[in-house]
Amino acid sequence: MSDARRSLVGQSTPEILEVVTGLGESPYRAKQLASWIYGRAEPEFDRMGNLPSSLRQGLVADHVVNPVTIADHQVSSDGTEKLLVKMGDGEVCEAVLMPYRDRVSCCLSSQIGCPMGCTFCATGLGGFARNLTPGEIVGQYLLLQRLSERRIGHVVFMGMGEPLLNLDHLVKAMALLHEEVGLSYRHITVSTVGMVPQIRKLAELKLPIHLALSLHSPFDAVRDELMPVNRKWPVEEVVGALRDYQRATGRKVTFEYLLIDGVNDLLDQAVALARLTRGIKCIINLIPFNYVDTPNRFKRPKSERIRRFRAKLESLGATVTQRVERGHDIAAACGQLAGKSQGRLARRSQVLDLQQAQR
C-alpha cells in the first residue's frame, strides 16, 4: 500500500519554504529543513533537533522526507555497495556506492526498467515500467550518502533506464544535486544509448555535465544487433550529435565501448572507432563484458584480445581508459539485483535459468 504523503526530497528550498510557511512557521525554518534533508541526508523528522516540535508534527501529518527506502543491501569484497531501492508504489530500481581511494562515486537509476532493449543488458530483459521522479532519483543518492562516511562527490547516471528519456526529471534532479546537495555539475556524468533529439536539447541547456555515449561498435550492422536504437539513429548521426554537444559545451565527452568476445573486439573495429572519433575532444572507455545471462550467450574477451584492441586504438592516437571493475561478487551489473527481486525481470531470469538447465 503506497504512502499518500508528499515527499520533501525532490523539492527545492523555495518549494520547501511554501510548505513551512503554510504550516505557520518562520521562513528561515525552510533553510534549516533543507539542510537536514540534503546536507545531512536525515530521513526522520524527529531527529531534526533544531526544528520546533510544532513544525515536525505538522510535517509528519502530510509529508515524508525521502520517497524511497532500502529493500535489499549487498556489500562487495572490494567495498562496493549495491542497493535495491523501493518506491512508494512498490516498484524497485538499483543504486550503487563505489568508494575509491581518492573519491566516492555513486551510480543512480533514472527509470524503472528500460525500454531500449539492448541485447547485452540485464535491465532490458524486464522491459519498462515508468520514469522516476526527481525525488526518487535524488532519494537514491541520499540513501547511499547515509552509508558512506565520506562525501559522495561524483554521480553517474548509468543505472537502470535511459536517462535522456526522462530528461525533464533528470534535469531537475541534477539541479537539486547541484543547488541543494552542493555537488558540482562537473562531477555529474550522464550516459545515453544515443537519443539524438535529447542530446541536442541537453546541449542547448549548456550544463557543464559530462556526457557519455554507449557506442559499442563503429559499424551499423553490429550496433543494430546490440542496440535497437541504432536503427533509428545510426552511428554517424549519433556521433555527429555528440560532436555538436562537445562543441556547444566545451566539455570532453566519453565513448563507452563494451568489449564482447568475437562481436566487437576485432581490430578492424578498433581502426574504425579511432577514425570515427578523430577530431572530437573525447575519451574511449573500454569495458570488458561483465557476464549477464542473456539469450545471446555473450562472452568476455580474453585479456590478450582486450590488450590488442586497446593497443591498436592508442597507436592511432586515441585517448583510451579501461573501466575499473567493481562488485562482481554482488551482481553489480545493472538489473541483476532487481531481476532476482520481482516482476518481469525475475520471471525472465527464471526462464533463462530453466533454458540453461535443459541444455
Rosetta blueprint (number, residue, H / E / L):
1 M L
2 S L
3 D L
4 A L
5 R L
6 R E
7 S E
8 L L
9 V L
10 G L
11 Q L
12 S L
13 T H
14 P H
15 E H
16 I H
17 L H
18 E H
19 V H
20 V H
21 T H
22 G H
23 L L
24 G L
25 E L
26 S L
27 P L
28 Y H
29 R H
30 A H
31 K H
32 Q H
33 L H
34 A H
35 S H
36 W H
37 I H
38 Y H
39 G H
40 R L
41 A L
42 E L
43 P L
44 E L
45 F H
46 D H
47 R H
48 M L
49 G L
50 N L
51 L L
52 P L
53 S H
54 S H
55 L H
56 R H
57 Q H
58 G H
59 L H
60 V H
61 A H
62 D H
63 H E
64 V E
65 V L
66 N L
67 P L
68 V L
69 T E
70 I E
71 A E
72 D E
73 H E
74 Q E
75 V E
76 S L
77 S L
78 D L
79 G L
80 T L
81 E E
82 K E
83 L E
84 L E
85 V E
86 K E
87 M L
88 G L
89 D L
90 G L
91 E L
92 V E
93 C E
94 E E
95 A E
96 V E
97 L E
98 M E
99 P E
100 Y L
101 R L
102 D L
103 R L
104 V E
105 S E
106 C E
107 C E
108 L L
109 S L
110 S L
111 Q E
112 I E
113 G E
114 C L
115 P L
116 M L
117 G L
118 C L
119 T L
120 F L
121 C L
122 A L
123 T H
124 G H
125 L H
126 G H
127 G L
128 F E
129 A E
130 R E
131 N E
132 L L
133 T L
134 P H
135 G H
136 E H
137 I H
138 V H
139 G H
140 Q H
141 Y H
142 L H
143 L H
144 L H
145 Q H
146 R H
147 L H
148 S L
149 E L
150 R L
151 R L
152 I L
153 G L
154 H E
155 V E
156 V E
157 F E
158 M L
159 G L
160 M L
161 G L
162 E L
163 P H
164 L H
165 L H
166 N H
167 L H
168 D H
169 H H
170 L H
171 V H
172 K H
173 A H
174 M H
175 A H
176 L H
177 L H
178 H H
179 E H
180 E H
181 V H
182 G L
183 L L
184 S L
185 Y H
186 R H
187 H H
188 I E
189 T E
190 V E
191 S E
192 T E
193 V L
194 G L
195 M L
196 V H
197 P H
198 Q H
199 I H
200 R H
201 K H
202 L H
203 A H
204 E H
205 L H
206 K L
207 L L
208 P L
209 I L
210 H E
211 L E
212 A E
213 L E
214 S E
215 L L
216 H L
217 S L
218 P L
219 F L
220 D H
221 A H
222 V H
223 R H
224 D H
225 E H
226 L H
227 M L
228 P H
229 V H
230 N H
231 R H
232 K L
233 W L
234 P L
235 V H
236 E H
237 E H
238 V H
239 V H
240 G H
241 A H
242 L H
243 R H
244 D H
245 Y H
246 Q H
247 R H
248 A H
249 T H
250 G L
251 R L
252 K L
253 V E
254 T E
255 F E
256 E E
257 Y E
258 L E
259 L E
260 I L
261 D L
262 G L
263 V L
264 N L
265 D L
266 L L
267 L H
268 D H
269 Q H
270 A H
271 V H
272 A H
273 L H
274 A H
275 R H
276 L H
277 T H
278 R L
279 G L
280 I L
281 K L
282 C E
283 I E
284 I E
285 N E
286 L E
287 I E
288 P E
289 F L
290 N L
291 Y L
292 V L
293 D L
294 T L
295 P L
296 N L
297 R L
298 F L
299 K L
300 R L
301 P L
302 K L
303 S H
304 E H
305 R H
306 I H
307 R H
308 R H
309 F H
310 R H
311 A H
312 K H
313 L H
314 E H
315 S H
316 L L
317 G L
318 A L
319 T L
320 V E
321 T E
322 Q E
323 R L
324 V L
325 E L
326 R L
327 G L
328 H H
329 D H
330 I H
331 A L
332 A L
333 A L
334 C L
335 G L
336 Q H
337 L H
338 A H
339 G H
340 K L
341 S L
342 Q L
343 G H
344 R H
345 L H
346 A H
347 R H
348 R H
349 S H
350 Q H
351 V H
352 L H
353 D H
354 L H
355 Q H
356 Q H
357 A H
358 Q H
359 R L
